[in-house]
Amino acid sequence: MRFRNVALCGLLCLLGSEVQAQSNTLSFTHITTRPGEERTIPLSGTFVDGMSGLVMTVLFNPSVIQVLDVSTADRTDDFTLRSSVDNGRLTIAMAAAAPISTFFPEEILRLHVRVIGAPGAVTGLDIVSAVVNEGASTAVSTDGSLTVIREASILGWVLYFADLQAVPNVVLSGTGETAITATTDPDGRYQMGPTRVGDYTVSLSRANGSLAAIDALDAADILRHLIGSLTLSRGQQLAADVSGNGTIGTTDAGLILRFLVGLESSFPAGAFWQFEPGTL
C-alpha cells in the first residue's frame, strides 16, 4: 500500500504540473456556409489564470460577412459586453465582477453574422490583439476562417423514349461530394440540389408498373423484326430484349408468349424500368 500511495501522488503531481503549464487561449474555427445564410460563430477560450476582463480586436473581410451582433455564451453569461464594428474591424470589451477559469476550451463569445459574399469567397477571422485582465495575463490566439461554398444543381427531365412524354415519380439518387435525392414531378422534371460542386454519379429507379400492356403483338413484332419485315427502333429493341442477353431473338418472343399464358411472372432482364441519358 505504501508504494501505491506514492505512485498515486506522483500521478496527481504530474497532472497538476500539466495544468500549471497550460496557457490562456482564444480560438476561432474554420467553417463553411452558403451565400445568404445567417450563422453563429463561436469564440472559444481557456483561462487557467482566470479571466474577469477581455479586450480584443478581430479583423474580417466586410465584403464576405456582415457582423449583426456579438453576445456572451453560457460560460460568460455574467459578463457585461460591448462591441463595435468599423469596416472589417470588430472590437470587443467585456468584464465581470468575478473571474472565470477554464482548463479546456469553452465558448465565451458568439458572433452572429450574415454571409454576403459570393460563392468561393473566403474571409479570415483574425485575432490581431487580445488583452486579458488589463495585461496581467497573456493568451495564445488561433485564427479561424469562413468559406462561402460553391454550389450547383443537377436538373432535367425524365421522358419516355418513344414519345417523349413525361415520366413522374422517378427517384433519382446522387453520390459524390454529398448524397442528394430528388423525385420527378408530374411533368417529369427534377432538381437535385443546390449542393456542393463536384463529380456526382446519379442512378434512377421507379416502382414497377403494370405489365398489362404486353400482348401477343409484341411477340409477333419481334418475329417480324427477325425476318426483316419490321425494323425496331433502338428504344423498341431495348424493350424487346426481355431475356436480357443483349440480342433480340426467338427467346424473347417465347418469353412474352409464356408470360401471356401465365407460365412466367417476370422476365430475366430484371428491372421493369430502364433509364439512360438522352438529349433533346
C-alpha positions in Angstrom: 0.0 0.0 0.0 2.8 2.4 0.7 4.2 2.1 -2.8 0.7 2.5 -4.3 0.2 5.8 -2.4 3.5 7.1 -3.7 2.6 6.2 -7.3 -0.8 7.9 -7.0 0.8 11.0 -5.5 3.2 11.1 -8.4 0.4 10.9 -10.9 -1.5 13.7 -9.2 1.6 15.9 -9.1 2.2 15.3 -12.8 -1.4 16.3 -13.7 -1.0 19.4 -11.6 2.1 20.3 -13.4 0.4 19.9 -16.8 -2.4 22.2 -15.7 0.0 24.8 -14.5 1.9 24.6 -17.8 -1.2 25.4 -19.9 -1.6 28.8 -21.5 -4.6 31.0 -21.8 -6.0 30.6 -25.3 -8.5 32.2 -27.7 -9.6 30.4 -30.9 -11.9 30.5 -33.8 -12.6 27.5 -36.1 -12.8 27.1 -39.9 -16.4 26.9 -41.1 -18.2 26.7 -44.4 -21.5 28.3 -45.2 -23.9 29.1 -48.1 -24.5 32.5 -49.6 -27.1 34.5 -47.7 -27.1 32.4 -44.6 -27.0 33.8 -41.1 -24.6 31.9 -38.9 -23.4 32.0 -35.3 -19.6 31.7 -35.0 -18.3 30.7 -31.6 -15.1 32.0 -30.0 -13.6 29.5 -27.5 -11.2 30.2 -24.7 -9.2 28.6 -21.9 -8.3 30.7 -18.9 -6.1 28.8 -16.4 -5.2 32.1 -14.7 -8.8 33.3 -14.5 -10.4 35.9 -16.7 -12.5 38.8 -15.5 -11.8 41.3 -18.3 -11.0 40.9 -22.0 -10.4 43.5 -24.8 -9.8 42.0 -28.3 -9.8 43.0 -31.9 -10.9 40.7 -34.8 -10.3 41.5 -38.5 -12.6 40.1 -41.2 -13.5 40.9 -44.8 -16.6 43.0 -44.8 -17.4 42.0 -48.4 -17.9 38.4 -47.2 -19.7 38.7 -43.9 -21.7 41.3 -42.1 -21.5 41.2 -38.2 -25.0 41.5 -36.9 -24.4 41.1 -33.2 -21.9 39.8 -30.6 -23.2 38.0 -27.5 -21.9 36.2 -24.4 -22.1 32.4 -24.1 -23.3 30.3 -21.2 -19.9 30.4 -19.5 -19.7 34.2 -19.7 -23.4 35.0 -19.0 -22.5 37.2 -16.1 -20.2 39.4 -18.1 -21.1 42.9 -19.4 -20.2 43.1 -23.1 -19.8 45.9 -25.6 -18.7 45.7 -29.2 -18.2 47.9 -32.2 -17.7 47.2 -35.9 -15.8 49.5 -38.3 -15.1 48.4 -41.9 -13.9 44.9 -41.2 -12.6 45.6 -37.7 -14.6 44.2 -34.7 -13.6 45.4 -31.2 -14.9 43.7 -28.2 -14.7 44.6 -24.5 -16.1 42.5 -21.7 -15.9 42.4 -17.9 -17.3 40.7 -14.9 -17.3 41.1 -11.1 -15.8 37.6 -10.6 -13.3 35.8 -12.9 -13.9 32.6 -14.7 -11.4 29.8 -15.0 -11.5 27.1 -17.7 -8.9 24.4 -18.3 -10.5 23.2 -21.5 -11.8 25.2 -24.5 -15.3 26.6 -23.8 -17.4 29.1 -25.7 -17.0 32.6 -24.3 -18.4 34.7 -27.2 -20.8 34.2 -30.1 -20.5 36.3 -33.3 -23.8 36.5 -35.3 -23.1 37.2 -38.9 -24.8 37.3 -42.3 -23.0 35.9 -45.3 -22.9 38.4 -48.1 -20.0 37.1 -50.1 -20.2 35.3 -53.5 -19.7 31.5 -53.8 -16.0 30.7 -53.3 -15.3 33.8 -51.2 -13.2 33.4 -48.0 -12.6 35.7 -45.0 -10.3 35.2 -42.2 -11.3 35.6 -38.6 -8.0 37.1 -37.4 -7.5 37.9 -33.7 -5.0 40.7 -34.0 -4.9 41.7 -30.4 -6.2 40.4 -27.1 -5.7 41.9 -23.6 -6.7 39.7 -20.7 -7.2 41.3 -17.3 -5.6 44.6 -18.4 -2.5 42.8 -19.5 -1.9 40.9 -16.3 -2.3 37.7 -18.3 -1.5 36.7 -21.9 -3.4 34.5 -24.3 -2.3 32.4 -27.3 -4.7 33.1 -30.2 -5.7 30.8 -33.1 -7.3 32.5 -36.1 -10.3 31.0 -38.0 -11.9 31.5 -41.4 -15.3 31.4 -43.1 -15.6 30.0 -46.6 -18.7 30.5 -48.8 -19.1 27.2 -50.6 -19.7 26.9 -54.3 -23.0 25.1 -55.1 -24.7 23.8 -58.2 -27.9 21.9 -59.1 -28.5 18.9 -61.3 -31.7 19.3 -63.1 -33.6 18.0 -66.2 -36.5 15.8 -67.3 -37.2 12.1 -67.4 -39.2 11.2 -70.6 -40.4 8.1 -72.3 -38.1 7.0 -75.2 -40.8 6.5 -77.7 -43.0 9.7 -77.5 -41.1 12.0 -75.1 -44.0 12.0 -72.6 -43.2 12.8 -69.0 -42.3 10.1 -66.5 -43.4 11.1 -63.0 -42.4 9.5 -59.7 -38.9 8.6 -60.8 -36.5 8.6 -57.8 -33.0 9.9 -58.5 -30.1 9.3 -56.1 -26.8 11.0 -56.4 -23.5 10.2 -54.7 -20.4 12.4 -54.8 -19.4 15.3 -52.6 -22.6 14.7 -50.7 -25.7 12.5 -51.0 -28.6 14.1 -52.9 -32.0 12.8 -53.9 -35.0 14.1 -55.9 -38.2 12.8 -57.4 -39.7 13.8 -60.8 -42.9 15.8 -60.7 -45.9 15.2 -62.9 -44.1 17.0 -65.8 -41.1 14.7 -65.4 -38.9 17.5 -64.1 -36.4 17.1 -61.3 -33.9 19.2 -59.5 -31.1 17.8 -57.2 -29.5 20.4 -55.0 -28.3 23.1 -54.6 -25.3 21.0 -53.4 -21.5 21.2 -53.3 -19.8 21.5 -56.7 -18.1 18.2 -57.7 -18.4 14.9 -59.5 -21.7 13.0 -58.9 -23.0 9.6 -60.1 -26.8 9.6 -60.4 -28.9 6.5 -60.5 -32.7 6.3 -61.3 -35.4 4.0 -60.2 -39.1 3.7 -60.3 -41.6 1.4 -58.8 -42.7 -1.4 -61.1 -45.9 -0.7 -63.1 -48.5 -2.9 -64.7 -47.5 -5.4 -67.4 -51.0 -5.4 -68.8 -49.9 -3.6 -71.9 -47.9 -6.6 -73.1 -49.7 -8.7 -75.7 -49.1 -11.2 -78.5 -48.5 -8.4 -80.9 -45.2 -7.7 -79.1 -44.0 -11.2 -79.7 -45.2 -11.0 -83.4 -43.3 -7.7 -83.9 -40.1 -9.4 -82.6 -40.5 -12.2 -85.2 -41.2 -9.7 -87.9 -38.0 -7.9 -86.9 -36.1 -11.1 -87.3 -37.3 -11.7 -90.8 -36.7 -8.1 -91.9 -40.3 -7.0 -92.4 -40.2 -4.7 -89.4 -37.3 -2.6 -88.1 -37.4 -2.0 -84.4 -36.0 1.3 -83.2 -33.3 1.3 -80.6 -35.7 2.0 -77.8 -38.0 -0.7 -79.0 -35.1 -3.1 -79.1 -34.2 -2.3 -75.5 -37.8 -3.1 -74.5 -37.9 -6.3 -76.6 -34.8 -7.8 -75.1 -36.8 -9.3 -72.2 -34.2 -12.1 -71.9 -31.5 -9.5 -71.0 -28.9 -11.3 -73.2 -28.3 -8.3 -75.5 -29.8 -9.9 -78.5 -33.3 -9.7 -80.0 -34.4 -13.3 -80.9 -37.0 -16.0 -80.6 -36.2 -16.4 -76.9 -37.6 -13.0 -76.3 -40.8 -13.8 -78.3 -41.1 -17.1 -76.5 -40.8 -15.5 -73.0 -43.5 -13.0 -73.9 -45.9 -15.8 -75.0 -45.1 -17.8 -71.8 -45.9 -14.6 -69.8 -49.2 -14.2 -71.5 -50.3 -17.7 -70.7 -49.2 -17.5 -67.1 -46.0 -19.6 -67.3 -43.8 -16.6 -66.4 -44.5 -13.8 -63.9 -41.4 -11.7 -64.7 -38.6 -11.5 -67.3 -34.9 -12.4 -66.9 -33.9 -8.9 -68.0 -34.8 -7.8 -64.4 -35.7 -4.2 -63.8 -39.1 -3.2 -65.2 -37.7 0.3 -65.8 -34.5 1.1 -67.7 -33.0 4.5 -67.9 -30.3 6.1 -70.0 -29.0 9.6 -70.6 -30.7 11.4 -73.5 -30.6 14.7 -75.3 -33.5 16.9 -76.7 
